[in-house]
Amino acid sequence: MIDALKEAFDEVARLPEDEQRYIAEIIRQELASEKRWQTLLHDPRSERVLADLVAEALAEGIAGETEEIRGESFLS
């Protein structure tokens, strides 16, 4: 285990039990999500789906249907 992860776990260990449970659940959800993404991206069909999404995005850009995202506007 890397030092940064050990330090983070040590910090979490000092929190109240209910907060520890909450953080543990977040970690489990993130790991499950990453596993799902890896499964999806390794599926041979994903290449076609991603190519279709790229083509759609490029077509929208050419048609002027997109706008540049700058700084804080990304979050609003």
MOKA-V437359 format. One record per residue. N is the residue number from 0. SS is DSSP state (2 for helix, 1 for strand, 0 for the rest). Layout:
[[N,SS] [N,SS]]
This chain:
[[0,0] [1,0] [2,2] [3,2] [4,2] [5,2] [6,2] [7,2] [8,2] [9,2] [10,2] [11,2] [12,2] [13,0] [14,0] [15,0] [16,2] [17,2] [18,2] [19,2] [20,2] [21,2] [22,2] [23,2] [24,2] [25,2] [26,2] [27,2] [28,2] [29,2] [30,2] [31,2] [32,2] [33,2] [34,2] [35,2] [36,2] [37,2] [38,2] [39,2] [40,2] [41,2] [42,0] [43,0] [44,2] [45,2] [46,2] [47,2] [48,2] [49,2] [50,2] [51,2] [52,2] [53,2] [54,2] [55,2] [56,2] [57,2] [58,2] [59,2] [60,2] [61,2] [62,0] [63,0] [64,0] [65,0] [66,0] [67,0] [68,0] [69,0] [70,2] [71,2] [72,2] [73,2] [74,2] [75,0]]
